[in-house]
Amino acid sequence: MKVQALMKWWAEGAIDDNAFVQGIQYLIKEGILQIQN
């Protein structure tokens, strides 16, 4: 899953807020998306 695709689906209403958050959490857990402190 790419970050851009996840954001697009959410913006288009294809997924709800909960699915978007779960997707972001998955990307962080898998090390695909990193958050700097």
mmCIF file as Biopython writes it, N, C-alpha, C and O atoms, coordinates in Angstrom:
data_model
#
loop_
_atom_site.group_PDB
_atom_site.id
_atom_site.type_symbol
_atom_site.label_atom_id
_atom_site.label_alt_id
_atom_site.label_comp_id
_atom_site.label_asym_id
_atom_site.label_entity_id
_atom_site.label_seq_id
_atom_site.pdbx_PDB_ins_code
_atom_site.Cartn_x
_atom_site.Cartn_y
_atom_site.Cartn_z
_atom_site.occupancy
_atom_site.B_iso_or_equiv
_atom_site.auth_seq_id
_atom_site.auth_asym_id
_atom_site.pdbx_PDB_model_num
ATOM 1   N N  . MET A ? 1  ? 0.850   -1.174 0.000  1.0 0.0 1  A 1 
ATOM 2   C CA . MET A ? 1  ? 0.000   0.000  0.000  1.0 0.0 1  A 1 
ATOM 3   C C  . MET A ? 1  ? 0.893   1.234  0.000  1.0 0.0 1  A 1 
ATOM 4   O O  . MET A ? 1  ? 1.799   1.358  0.825  1.0 0.0 1  A 1 
ATOM 5   N N  . LYS A ? 2  ? 0.638   2.116  -0.905 1.0 0.0 2  A 1 
ATOM 6   C CA . LYS A ? 2  ? 1.402   3.351  -0.957 1.0 0.0 2  A 1 
ATOM 7   C C  . LYS A ? 2  ? 0.669   4.438  -0.182 1.0 0.0 2  A 1 
ATOM 8   O O  . LYS A ? 2  ? -0.560  4.451  -0.111 1.0 0.0 2  A 1 
ATOM 9   N N  . VAL A ? 3  ? 1.431   5.334  0.387  1.0 0.0 3  A 1 
ATOM 10  C CA . VAL A ? 3  ? 0.857   6.427  1.159  1.0 0.0 3  A 1 
ATOM 11  C C  . VAL A ? 3  ? -0.062  7.268  0.278  1.0 0.0 3  A 1 
ATOM 12  O O  . VAL A ? 3  ? -1.144  7.666  0.709  1.0 0.0 3  A 1 
ATOM 13  N N  . GLN A ? 4  ? 0.363   7.536  -0.946 1.0 0.0 4  A 1 
ATOM 14  C CA . GLN A ? 4  ? -0.430  8.370  -1.850 1.0 0.0 4  A 1 
ATOM 15  C C  . GLN A ? 4  ? -1.787  7.735  -2.141 1.0 0.0 4  A 1 
ATOM 16  O O  . GLN A ? 4  ? -2.803  8.429  -2.179 1.0 0.0 4  A 1 
ATOM 17  N N  . ALA A ? 5  ? -1.807  6.430  -2.346 1.0 0.0 5  A 1 
ATOM 18  C CA . ALA A ? 5  ? -3.064  5.736  -2.630 1.0 0.0 5  A 1 
ATOM 19  C C  . ALA A ? 5  ? -3.995  5.818  -1.428 1.0 0.0 5  A 1 
ATOM 20  O O  . ALA A ? 5  ? -5.190  6.072  -1.583 1.0 0.0 5  A 1 
ATOM 21  N N  . LEU A ? 6  ? -3.462  5.607  -0.249 1.0 0.0 6  A 1 
ATOM 22  C CA . LEU A ? 6  ? -4.260  5.680  0.969  1.0 0.0 6  A 1 
ATOM 23  C C  . LEU A ? 6  ? -4.879  7.066  1.120  1.0 0.0 6  A 1 
ATOM 24  O O  . LEU A ? 6  ? -6.063  7.191  1.434  1.0 0.0 6  A 1 
ATOM 25  N N  . MET A ? 7  ? -4.088  8.092  0.898  1.0 0.0 7  A 1 
ATOM 26  C CA . MET A ? 7  ? -4.587  9.462  1.021  1.0 0.0 7  A 1 
ATOM 27  C C  . MET A ? 7  ? -5.642  9.763  -0.045 1.0 0.0 7  A 1 
ATOM 28  O O  . MET A ? 7  ? -6.629  10.445 0.232  1.0 0.0 7  A 1 
ATOM 29  N N  . LYS A ? 8  ? -5.436  9.261  -1.250 1.0 0.0 8  A 1 
ATOM 30  C CA . LYS A ? 8  ? -6.394  9.482  -2.339 1.0 0.0 8  A 1 
ATOM 31  C C  . LYS A ? 8  ? -7.733  8.833  -2.013 1.0 0.0 8  A 1 
ATOM 32  O O  . LYS A ? 8  ? -8.783  9.457  -2.161 1.0 0.0 8  A 1 
ATOM 33  N N  . TRP A ? 9  ? -7.693  7.572  -1.567 1.0 0.0 9  A 1 
ATOM 34  C CA . TRP A ? 9  ? -8.931  6.867  -1.237 1.0 0.0 9  A 1 
ATOM 35  C C  . TRP A ? 9  ? -9.704  7.607  -0.151 1.0 0.0 9  A 1 
ATOM 36  O O  . TRP A ? 9  ? -10.928 7.715  -0.222 1.0 0.0 9  A 1 
ATOM 37  N N  . TRP A ? 10 ? -8.994  8.116  0.852  1.0 0.0 10 A 1 
ATOM 38  C CA . TRP A ? 10 ? -9.637  8.839  1.947  1.0 0.0 10 A 1 
ATOM 39  C C  . TRP A ? 10 ? -10.241 10.146 1.451  1.0 0.0 10 A 1 
ATOM 40  O O  . TRP A ? 10 ? -11.376 10.479 1.794  1.0 0.0 10 A 1 
ATOM 41  N N  . ALA A ? 11 ? -9.483  10.889 0.642  1.0 0.0 11 A 1 
ATOM 42  C CA . ALA A ? 11 ? -9.962  12.170 0.120  1.0 0.0 11 A 1 
ATOM 43  C C  . ALA A ? 11 ? -11.190 11.988 -0.772 1.0 0.0 11 A 1 
ATOM 44  O O  . ALA A ? 11 ? -12.070 12.849 -0.798 1.0 0.0 11 A 1 
ATOM 45  N N  . GLU A ? 12 ? -11.255 10.886 -1.494 1.0 0.0 12 A 1 
ATOM 46  C CA . GLU A ? 12 ? -12.379 10.610 -2.393 1.0 0.0 12 A 1 
ATOM 47  C C  . GLU A ? 12 ? -13.574 9.997  -1.666 1.0 0.0 12 A 1 
ATOM 48  O O  . GLU A ? 12 ? -14.637 9.812  -2.258 1.0 0.0 12 A 1 
ATOM 49  N N  . GLY A ? 13 ? -13.398 9.683  -0.384 1.0 0.0 13 A 1 
ATOM 50  C CA . GLY A ? 13 ? -14.478 9.083  0.382  1.0 0.0 13 A 1 
ATOM 51  C C  . GLY A ? 13 ? -14.599 7.582  0.186  1.0 0.0 13 A 1 
ATOM 52  O O  . GLY A ? 13 ? -15.590 6.979  0.597  1.0 0.0 13 A 1 
ATOM 53  N N  . ALA A ? 14 ? -13.596 6.974  -0.440 1.0 0.0 14 A 1 
ATOM 54  C CA . ALA A ? 14 ? -13.627 5.533  -0.679 1.0 0.0 14 A 1 
ATOM 55  C C  . ALA A ? 14 ? -13.403 4.746  0.612  1.0 0.0 14 A 1 
ATOM 56  O O  . ALA A ? 14 ? -13.866 3.613  0.740  1.0 0.0 14 A 1 
ATOM 57  N N  . ILE A ? 15 ? -12.693 5.348  1.566  1.0 0.0 15 A 1 
ATOM 58  C CA . ILE A ? 15 ? -12.498 4.738  2.882  1.0 0.0 15 A 1 
ATOM 59  C C  . ILE A ? 15 ? -12.862 5.772  3.939  1.0 0.0 15 A 1 
ATOM 60  O O  . ILE A ? 15 ? -12.735 6.975  3.713  1.0 0.0 15 A 1 
ATOM 61  N N  . ASP A ? 16 ? -13.314 5.298  5.087  1.0 0.0 16 A 1 
ATOM 62  C CA . ASP A ? 16 ? -13.691 6.221  6.156  1.0 0.0 16 A 1 
ATOM 63  C C  . ASP A ? 16 ? -12.479 6.606  7.003  1.0 0.0 16 A 1 
ATOM 64  O O  . ASP A ? 16 ? -11.373 6.107  6.796  1.0 0.0 16 A 1 
ATOM 65  N N  . ASP A ? 17 ? -12.711 7.497  7.955  1.0 0.0 17 A 1 
ATOM 66  C CA . ASP A ? 17 ? -11.620 7.996  8.796  1.0 0.0 17 A 1 
ATOM 67  C C  . ASP A ? 17 ? -10.924 6.866  9.552  1.0 0.0 17 A 1 
ATOM 68  O O  . ASP A ? 17 ? -9.699  6.860  9.679  1.0 0.0 17 A 1 
ATOM 69  N N  . ASN A ? 18 ? -11.707 5.909  10.054 1.0 0.0 18 A 1 
ATOM 70  C CA . ASN A ? 18 ? -11.137 4.803  10.814 1.0 0.0 18 A 1 
ATOM 71  C C  . ASN A ? 18 ? -10.198 3.968  9.945  1.0 0.0 18 A 1 
ATOM 72  O O  . ASN A ? 18 ? -9.109  3.603  10.388 1.0 0.0 18 A 1 
ATOM 73  N N  . ALA A ? 19 ? -10.606 3.664  8.727  1.0 0.0 19 A 1 
ATOM 74  C CA . ALA A ? 19 ? -9.762  2.883  7.820  1.0 0.0 19 A 1 
ATOM 75  C C  . ALA A ? 19 ? -8.498  3.659  7.470  1.0 0.0 19 A 1 
ATOM 76  O O  . ALA A ? 19 ? -7.425  3.070  7.340  1.0 0.0 19 A 1 
ATOM 77  N N  . PHE A ? 20 ? -8.616  4.969  7.317  1.0 0.0 20 A 1 
ATOM 78  C CA . PHE A ? 20 ? -7.457  5.804  7.021  1.0 0.0 20 A 1 
ATOM 79  C C  . PHE A ? 20 ? -6.450  5.737  8.169  1.0 0.0 20 A 1 
ATOM 80  O O  . PHE A ? 20 ? -5.254  5.549  7.943  1.0 0.0 20 A 1 
ATOM 81  N N  . VAL A ? 21 ? -6.938  5.892  9.396  1.0 0.0 21 A 1 
ATOM 82  C CA . VAL A ? 21 ? -6.060  5.838  10.570 1.0 0.0 21 A 1 
ATOM 83  C C  . VAL A ? 21 ? -5.411  4.464  10.685 1.0 0.0 21 A 1 
ATOM 84  O O  . VAL A ? 21 ? -4.217  4.369  10.968 1.0 0.0 21 A 1 
ATOM 85  N N  . GLN A ? 22 ? -6.172  3.411  10.472 1.0 0.0 22 A 1 
ATOM 86  C CA . GLN A ? 22 ? -5.610  2.060  10.529 1.0 0.0 22 A 1 
ATOM 87  C C  . GLN A ? 22 ? -4.529  1.878  9.465  1.0 0.0 22 A 1 
ATOM 88  O O  . GLN A ? 22 ? -3.505  1.242  9.715  1.0 0.0 22 A 1 
ATOM 89  N N  . GLY A ? 23 ? -4.761  2.432  8.292  1.0 0.0 23 A 1 
ATOM 90  C CA . GLY A ? 23 ? -3.767  2.344  7.224  1.0 0.0 23 A 1 
ATOM 91  C C  . GLY A ? 23 ? -2.485  3.064  7.591  1.0 0.0 23 A 1 
ATOM 92  O O  . GLY A ? 23 ? -1.391  2.549  7.357  1.0 0.0 23 A 1 
ATOM 93  N N  . ILE A ? 24 ? -2.611  4.253  8.166  1.0 0.0 24 A 1 
ATOM 94  C CA . ILE A ? 24 ? -1.432  5.019  8.592  1.0 0.0 24 A 1 
ATOM 95  C C  . ILE A ? 24 ? -0.685  4.256  9.685  1.0 0.0 24 A 1 
ATOM 96  O O  . ILE A ? 24 ? 0.543   4.170  9.660  1.0 0.0 24 A 1 
ATOM 97  N N  . GLN A ? 25 ? -1.427  3.705  10.640 1.0 0.0 25 A 1 
ATOM 98  C CA . GLN A ? 25 ? -0.799  2.936  11.717 1.0 0.0 25 A 1 
ATOM 99  C C  . GLN A ? 25 ? -0.048  1.730  11.161 1.0 0.0 25 A 1 
ATOM 100 O O  . GLN A ? 25 ? 1.050   1.419  11.624 1.0 0.0 25 A 1 
ATOM 101 N N  . TYR A ? 26 ? -0.623  1.055  10.184 1.0 0.0 26 A 1 
ATOM 102 C CA . TYR A ? 26 ? 0.036   -0.090 9.555  1.0 0.0 26 A 1 
ATOM 103 C C  . TYR A ? 26 ? 1.334   0.345  8.880  1.0 0.0 26 A 1 
ATOM 104 O O  . TYR A ? 26 ? 2.364   -0.312 9.026  1.0 0.0 26 A 1 
ATOM 105 N N  . LEU A ? 27 ? 1.281   1.443  8.147  1.0 0.0 27 A 1 
ATOM 106 C CA . LEU A ? 27 ? 2.470   1.928  7.446  1.0 0.0 27 A 1 
ATOM 107 C C  . LEU A ? 27 ? 3.582   2.291  8.425  1.0 0.0 27 A 1 
ATOM 108 O O  . LEU A ? 27 ? 4.756   2.041  8.149  1.0 0.0 27 A 1 
ATOM 109 N N  . ILE A ? 28 ? 3.229   2.870  9.552  1.0 0.0 28 A 1 
ATOM 110 C CA . ILE A ? 28 ? 4.219   3.207  10.580 1.0 0.0 28 A 1 
ATOM 111 C C  . ILE A ? 28 ? 4.795   1.926  11.186 1.0 0.0 28 A 1 
ATOM 112 O O  . ILE A ? 28 ? 6.010   1.800  11.344 1.0 0.0 28 A 1 
ATOM 113 N N  . LYS A ? 29 ? 3.921   0.982  11.522 1.0 0.0 29 A 1 
ATOM 114 C CA . LYS A ? 29 ? 4.357   -0.286 12.127 1.0 0.0 29 A 1 
ATOM 115 C C  . LYS A ? 29 ? 5.316   -1.044 11.219 1.0 0.0 29 A 1 
ATOM 116 O O  . LYS A ? 29 ? 6.278   -1.645 11.698 1.0 0.0 29 A 1 
ATOM 117 N N  . GLU A ? 30 ? 5.066   -1.023 9.930  1.0 0.0 30 A 1 
ATOM 118 C CA . GLU A ? 30 ? 5.897   -1.751 8.972  1.0 0.0 30 A 1 
ATOM 119 C C  . GLU A ? 30 ? 7.146   -0.970 8.559  1.0 0.0 30 A 1 
ATOM 120 O O  . GLU A ? 30 ? 7.962   -1.473 7.786  1.0 0.0 30 A 1 
ATOM 121 N N  . GLY A ? 31 ? 7.299   0.245  9.065  1.0 0.0 31 A 1 
ATOM 122 C CA . GLY A ? 31 ? 8.474   1.047  8.758  1.0 0.0 31 A 1 
ATOM 123 C C  . GLY A ? 31 ? 8.420   1.722  7.395  1.0 0.0 31 A 1 
ATOM 124 O O  . GLY A ? 31 ? 9.423   2.259  6.925  1.0 0.0 31 A 1 
ATOM 125 N N  . ILE A ? 32 ? 7.256   1.695  6.764  1.0 0.0 32 A 1 
ATOM 126 C CA . ILE A ? 32 ? 7.093   2.319  5.450  1.0 0.0 32 A 1 
ATOM 127 C C  . ILE A ? 32 ? 6.968   3.830  5.603  1.0 0.0 32 A 1 
ATOM 128 O O  . ILE A ? 32 ? 7.475   4.598  4.785  1.0 0.0 32 A 1 
ATOM 129 N N  . LEU A ? 33 ? 6.289   4.235  6.655  1.0 0.0 33 A 1 
ATOM 130 C CA . LEU A ? 33 ? 6.105   5.657  6.954  1.0 0.0 33 A 1 
ATOM 131 C C  . LEU A ? 33 ? 6.794   5.919  8.283  1.0 0.0 33 A 1 
ATOM 132 O O  . LEU A ? 33 ? 6.519   5.246  9.276  1.0 0.0 33 A 1 
ATOM 133 N N  . GLN A ? 34 ? 7.681   6.891  8.299  1.0 0.0 34 A 1 
ATOM 134 C CA . GLN A ? 34 ? 8.415   7.196  9.521  1.0 0.0 34 A 1 
ATOM 135 C C  . GLN A ? 34 ? 8.076   8.606  9.980  1.0 0.0 34 A 1 
ATOM 136 O O  . GLN A ? 34 ? 7.928   9.525  9.174  1.0 0.0 34 A 1 
ATOM 137 N N  . ILE A ? 35 ? 7.957   8.753  11.283 1.0 0.0 35 A 1 
ATOM 138 C CA . ILE A ? 35 ? 7.666   10.048 11.882 1.0 0.0 35 A 1 
ATOM 139 C C  . ILE A ? 35 ? 8.890   10.488 12.663 1.0 0.0 35 A 1 
ATOM 140 O O  . ILE A ? 35 ? 9.396   9.760  13.517 1.0 0.0 35 A 1 
ATOM 141 N N  . GLN A ? 36 ? 9.357   11.682 12.360 1.0 0.0 36 A 1 
ATOM 142 C CA . GLN A ? 36 ? 10.524  12.213 13.059 1.0 0.0 36 A 1 
ATOM 143 C C  . GLN A ? 36 ? 10.078  12.986 14.286 1.0 0.0 36 A 1 
ATOM 144 O O  . GLN A ? 36 ? 9.051   13.664 14.272 1.0 0.0 36 A 1 
ATOM 145 N N  . ASN A ? 37 ? 10.857  12.876 15.338 1.0 0.0 37 A 1 
ATOM 146 C CA . ASN A ? 37 ? 10.574  13.607 16.582 1.0 0.0 37 A 1 
ATOM 147 C C  . ASN A ? 37 ? 11.145  14.983 16.527 1.0 0.0 37 A 1 
ATOM 148 O O  . ASN A ? 37 ? 11.008  15.747 17.482 1.0 0.0 37 A 1 
#
